[in-house]
Amino acid sequence: MDKALVTGIVLALVLVAIAGMILSWRKRVARDSRFQVVAPGATVLDHTSAPAEFSGLYVATTLAVDPLQRVTLPGLSFRADAHVLVSLDGVTIAPRGEKPTFIPAAQILQIHRTQVTIDKAVEKDGLTAISWSAWDTTTQELAEFTSFFRFSIPEVRLACENALTTSFPTATSKEVAS
């Protein structure tokens, strides 16, 4: 075979792969556009009091019923270094390069630790997880999501978890067996 032909075939395969990735990402974004982070009737105050701020790695957000499927909610699509702001009003997740996402306190359901999520496995209880609800405009019901964080400094993780459980006493707190 001629070098030019082989090069052309490889280039065509690479372009097909890139096109497939772009199309699948767009399909995922379209699929997840049915979710509203703030449920109808929820009050969006942002943070009326000074929030506690913690820095760590935002890992992913998944549907609770499908923990191996990443969702692409606005501001929560990509893994990145992030700031987590916690106050009595709710939680703001602010990954670097994305717009901050505010989750009202009434939608925070559970605070727990786990070992594994989509694309990430760590030591036992190495991930902090916040389960919360969002509105599904298709089914007209609340859907449960879980956002996962990795804090490299144990004291920061404990302080964040303490702030979360203190700010949201109605949210259940449990450790998930991994």
Secondary structure, 3 states (H helix, E strand, C coil): CCHHHHHHHHHHHHHHHHHHHHHHHHHHHHHHCCEECCCCCCCCCCCCCCCEEEEEEEEEEEECCEEEEECCCCCCCCCEEEEEEEECCEEEEEECCCCCEEEEHHHEEEEEEECEECCEECCCCCEEEEEEEEEECCCCEEEEEEEEEECCCHHHHHHHHHHHHHHCCCCEEEECCC
